Amino acid sequence: MLDTQPEIVPGKKLSAKVAGLYVASSDDFQTRAVERLELGFDGIPGDFHGGQTRRSGGREPWYPRGTEIRNERQVSIVAFDELAVVAERMGLAEIKPEWIGANLVIDGLPNLSMLPSATLLFFAGGVTLKIDAQNNPCRLAGRSIARNARMEDQDAGSLLFPKVAKRLRGLVAWVEKPGVIEAGEEISVRVPDQWIYRS
């Protein structure tokens, strides 16, 4: 018998804008700026994180490392304001989206990294992305930041990033409806109902 129901926070619609687009080569997670992104059901063609499946890693300790699983990490999304907070915490002037393998910078959404799973991003040009989860900060991205920012102690920098960037590292998403995203494009954001599950 259900004695109590969790409080349900109704969903909402928000608006945002594309502030930057980036793509990686197939052999390096660092990205470079582009004016448009072509997306298919495999993600971004040729991108380091492209593909319908991927190999499991440290984020999935319940599988043997290297197990083929669904790729819900096709697109990495960040916000400039959150990167600025992380940069300040690391004692840096800036952290560029390219350094941490971002594909998309979104402007106009406060607390971007806190958008819940299943949030839908409808781009004016027709693309739809579905948010999977927060992108947990890792040492690999920290090492890239430390190297690109020319930090004096790069080992310390690679360790510092995961500590100070928690819940500020952005989101990962997958392509629900393919197409092309252009720089400056408007985005309609549909946040689903939210609740805290307690057994």
VEXDREN-2710 file (C-alpha; in Angstrom, 1 decimal):
% VEXDREN-2710
k/r/px/py/pz
1/MET/0.0/0.0/0.0
2/LEU/1.3/3.5/-0.8
3/ASP/1.0/5.5/2.3
4/THR/2.7/8.7/1.0
5/GLN/3.6/10.0/-2.4
6/PRO/6.7/12.1/-3.0
7/GLU/6.3/15.8/-3.6
8/ILE/6.2/16.3/-7.4
9/VAL/7.7/19.5/-8.8
10/PRO/5.9/20.3/-12.1
11/GLY/7.9/20.5/-15.3
12/LYS/8.5/23.7/-17.0
13/LYS/9.5/25.3/-20.3
14/LEU/12.6/27.5/-20.6
15/SER/14.5/29.1/-23.4
16/ALA/18.2/29.3/-24.2
17/LYS/20.7/30.0/-27.0
18/VAL/23.7/28.2/-28.6
19/ALA/26.8/30.1/-27.5
20/GLY/29.4/27.8/-29.0
21/LEU/29.8/24.7/-31.0
22/TYR/32.8/22.3/-31.0
23/VAL/33.9/19.0/-32.5
24/ALA/36.7/16.6/-31.6
25/SER/38.8/14.4/-33.9
26/SER/38.3/10.7/-33.6
27/ASP/41.5/10.2/-31.6
28/ASP/41.4/13.1/-29.1
29/PHE/38.7/14.2/-26.8
30/GLN/39.8/17.9/-27.0
31/THR/37.5/19.9/-29.3
32/ARG/37.8/22.8/-31.8
33/ALA/35.3/25.5/-32.5
34/VAL/33.0/25.2/-35.5
35/GLU/30.0/27.2/-36.9
36/ARG/27.7/24.2/-37.2
37/LEU/27.3/20.7/-35.9
38/GLU/25.8/17.9/-38.0
39/LEU/24.2/15.2/-35.8
40/GLY/22.9/11.8/-36.6
41/PHE/21.6/9.0/-34.4
42/ASP/25.3/8.1/-33.9
43/GLY/26.0/11.6/-32.5
44/ILE/28.5/13.8/-34.3
45/PRO/30.1/12.0/-37.2
46/GLY/33.8/11.4/-36.6
47/ASP/33.7/12.9/-33.1
48/PHE/35.7/11.2/-30.3
49/HIS/32.4/10.5/-28.4
50/GLY/30.4/9.6/-31.5
51/GLY/28.7/6.2/-32.0
52/GLN/25.5/4.4/-30.9
53/THR/27.6/2.3/-28.5
54/ARG/30.7/2.9/-26.4
55/ARG/33.0/1.0/-24.1
56/SER/32.4/1.1/-20.4
57/GLY/35.0/2.7/-18.2
58/GLY/35.4/3.9/-14.6
59/ARG/32.0/5.5/-14.6
60/GLU/30.4/2.0/-14.9
61/PRO/32.1/-0.1/-12.2
62/TRP/29.2/-2.7/-12.5
63/TYR/30.6/-3.8/-15.9
64/PRO/34.0/-5.2/-16.7
65/ARG/36.0/-2.3/-18.2
66/GLY/35.6/-2.3/-22.0
67/THR/32.1/-3.8/-22.1
68/GLU/30.1/-2.5/-25.1
69/ILE/27.1/-0.4/-23.8
70/ARG/24.7/2.1/-25.2
71/ASN/26.3/5.5/-25.8
72/GLU/24.4/8.1/-23.8
73/ARG/27.4/10.4/-23.9
74/GLN/27.2/11.5/-27.6
75/VAL/27.2/15.3/-26.8
76/SER/29.0/17.1/-24.0
77/ILE/27.3/20.4/-22.9
78/VAL/28.7/23.2/-20.7
79/ALA/28.0/26.8/-19.7
80/PHE/30.5/29.7/-19.7
81/ASP/29.3/30.9/-16.2
82/GLU/29.9/27.5/-14.6
83/LEU/33.4/27.2/-16.3
84/ALA/34.2/30.6/-14.9
85/VAL/33.4/29.4/-11.4
86/VAL/35.6/26.3/-11.8
87/ALA/38.4/28.4/-13.3
88/GLU/38.3/30.8/-10.3
89/ARG/38.4/27.8/-7.9
90/MET/41.5/26.5/-9.7
91/GLY/43.2/29.9/-9.7
92/LEU/43.0/30.3/-13.5
93/ALA/41.9/33.2/-15.7
94/GLU/39.7/30.9/-17.8
95/ILE/38.8/27.3/-18.8
96/LYS/38.0/27.0/-22.5
97/PRO/35.3/24.5/-23.5
98/GLU/37.7/22.9/-25.9
99/TRP/40.0/21.9/-23.1
100/ILE/37.5/19.6/-21.6
101/GLY/36.0/18.2/-24.8
102/ALA/32.7/20.2/-24.8
103/ASN/30.6/20.0/-28.0
104/LEU/28.0/22.6/-27.1
105/VAL/28.0/25.8/-24.9
106/ILE/24.5/26.9/-23.9
107/ASP/23.7/30.4/-22.7
108/GLY/20.6/31.6/-20.7
109/LEU/20.0/28.6/-18.4
110/PRO/21.0/29.2/-14.8
111/ASN/22.5/26.2/-13.1
112/LEU/22.9/24.3/-16.4
113/SER/24.5/21.3/-14.7
114/MET/21.5/20.8/-12.5
115/LEU/19.1/20.2/-15.3
116/PRO/17.5/16.8/-14.6
117/SER/17.8/13.7/-16.7
118/ALA/15.2/13.4/-19.5
119/THR/15.3/17.2/-20.1
120/LEU/14.7/17.8/-23.8
121/LEU/16.5/20.5/-25.8
122/PHE/14.6/21.5/-29.0
123/PHE/16.8/23.5/-31.3
124/ALA/15.2/25.9/-33.7
125/GLY/16.7/24.1/-36.7
126/GLY/15.0/20.8/-35.8
127/VAL/17.5/18.9/-33.7
128/THR/16.4/17.4/-30.4
129/LEU/18.9/16.3/-27.7
130/LYS/17.9/14.4/-24.6
131/ILE/19.9/14.9/-21.4
132/ASP/21.2/11.8/-19.8
133/ALA/23.0/13.0/-16.7
134/GLN/25.6/15.3/-15.2
135/ASN/29.1/14.9/-16.7
136/ASN/31.2/14.0/-13.7
137/PRO/34.6/15.8/-13.7
138/CYS/37.6/13.5/-14.2
139/ARG/41.4/13.6/-14.0
140/LEU/41.7/13.3/-17.8
141/ALA/39.9/16.6/-18.3
142/GLY/41.8/18.1/-15.3
143/ARG/45.1/17.1/-17.0
144/SER/44.0/18.8/-20.2
145/ILE/43.2/22.0/-18.3
146/ALA/46.5/22.0/-16.4
147/ARG/48.4/21.5/-19.6
148/ASN/46.6/24.1/-21.7
149/ALA/46.6/26.7/-18.9
150/ARG/50.3/25.9/-18.3
151/MET/49.8/25.3/-14.6
152/GLU/53.1/25.1/-12.8
153/ASP/52.1/21.8/-11.1
154/GLN/50.1/19.9/-13.7
155/ASP/49.7/16.8/-11.6
156/ALA/48.1/18.9/-8.8
157/GLY/45.9/20.6/-11.4
158/SER/44.6/17.3/-12.8
159/LEU/43.6/16.3/-9.3
160/LEU/42.1/19.6/-8.3
161/PHE/39.6/19.8/-11.2
162/PRO/37.5/16.8/-10.1
163/LYS/37.3/18.2/-6.6
164/VAL/36.2/21.8/-7.5
165/ALA/34.1/21.1/-10.6
166/LYS/31.6/18.7/-9.1
167/ARG/28.1/19.6/-10.3
168/LEU/29.6/22.3/-12.5
169/ARG/31.0/20.2/-15.3
170/GLY/27.9/20.3/-17.5
171/LEU/25.8/17.5/-18.9
172/VAL/25.9/14.7/-21.4
173/ALA/23.2/14.0/-23.9
174/TRP/22.2/11.8/-26.8
175/VAL/20.6/12.6/-30.2
176/GLU/16.9/12.0/-30.2
177/LYS/16.2/13.8/-33.5
178/PRO/19.1/14.4/-35.9
179/GLY/19.9/17.4/-38.0
180/VAL/22.1/20.5/-37.9
181/ILE/22.8/22.9/-35.1
182/GLU/24.0/26.4/-36.0
183/ALA/25.9/28.9/-33.9
184/GLY/23.5/31.4/-32.2
185/GLU/20.5/29.1/-32.6
186/GLU/17.5/29.4/-30.2
187/ILE/16.7/26.5/-27.9
188/SER/13.4/25.5/-26.3
189/VAL/14.0/23.6/-23.1
190/ARG/11.5/21.2/-21.7
191/VAL/12.2/20.2/-18.1
192/PRO/10.3/17.2/-16.9
193/ASP/8.4/16.7/-13.6
194/GLN/10.8/16.1/-10.8
195/TRP/10.7/14.2/-7.5
196/ILE/12.9/12.5/-4.9
197/TYR/12.4/8.7/-4.8
198/ARG/12.5/7.2/-1.3
199/SER/11.8/3.6/-0.8
END
